[in-house]
Amino acid sequence: MKLPKEISNGLIIFIGIGIYFLLMEVLGLADLIYLRLFNVLFVFYGTNRTLKTNFIEGKLGLVSNAVAALLTSLTGIFLSILGLITYSYARGGDAYVESLSKTFLFGGNPSVMTYSISLLFEGIVSAVIVTFILLLIWETRYKSDKH
């Protein structure tokens, strides 16, 4: 059974983000917040692959491509958050998250779930932004009322 391109590209996003963060941890760079921001490149890559495939397949409707792009990026985000939760509990749960939160946006002592839910909201926002940016880039190739 072949996975839909939205799911397979979401898996690519998840694998890319996972490898990136594990590599940062191994290299001792996990505490550098500006390096954490580069994970959005994996979301751009996977979402753009979906749009490119749709364009090649002749699927030029703006709305259907917006749904496909958003589904792709959200799949990658949700899987990444689930991976973070699993990894956090494997590394010590709340104690591990406390070490992360010292260099991130939180004050106090967030739990694994608090940390993950806030990153989920951030991820959803970034998925929407990435989708809109890529749709603007690809917009001239889609059929719409204005073209």
Helices and strands as residue ranges (DSSP letters): H 5-26, H 33-36, G 37-39, H 40-56, H 62-90, H 94-101, H 112-138, G 139-141
